[in-house]
Amino acid sequence: MAPSPARQRILDTAFRLFYRHGLRAVGVDLLIAESGVAKATFYKHFPGKDDLVLAYLDRVDEVWTGQLRAAASAAGTRPADQLVGLFDALGTACRREGYRGCAFLNAAAESTPGGPVHQRTVAHKRGVRTWVQDLATDAGAERPDALARALTLLLDGGLADGALEADPAVADQARESARQLVAAAVG
């Protein structure tokens, strides 16, 4: 079932403001004003700010995971090629206007360890790593868990560096490093 137009407006507004300004900097009053909904409507859909933050992170997860999977698929049918190809999503992300790094790493930095927002960020990172590990297994890596850990660390580092340096070459360097890691692990 599609979300109501009001819920969608709130979520679209949160997506834009949370990513641009951070979770703590954006208050409920600003979200209500920017989304053009009544306070009662906001609280009907999101009883607390954390509920909205979690919905925002769910959407970011859907978008980012989709981009990673699409980039991997575009690299071909061989899992080893897909492990390298997924880094093309990094290049696309880091080059877009207003790029401010990984929304999950940003959220983790602003959240309380062990709290619901922090747990959601950890779940996302584990989900990506599990998918990468499955690809590494399919590629025939001797230690798919180690390869997945190395590749996801490289991916997160590329996301962070892309925000810090704003250098388009970061994604290319990360992709080349991934190629070398995959070649060494798969043979």
PyMOL commands that set and color helices and strands:
alter all, ss='L'
color gray80, all
select helices_A, chain A and resi 5-21+28-35+39-45+49-74+79-85+88-94+103-110+116-139+144-165+169-186
alter helices_A, ss='H'
color red, helices_A
deselect
rebuild
show_as cartoon
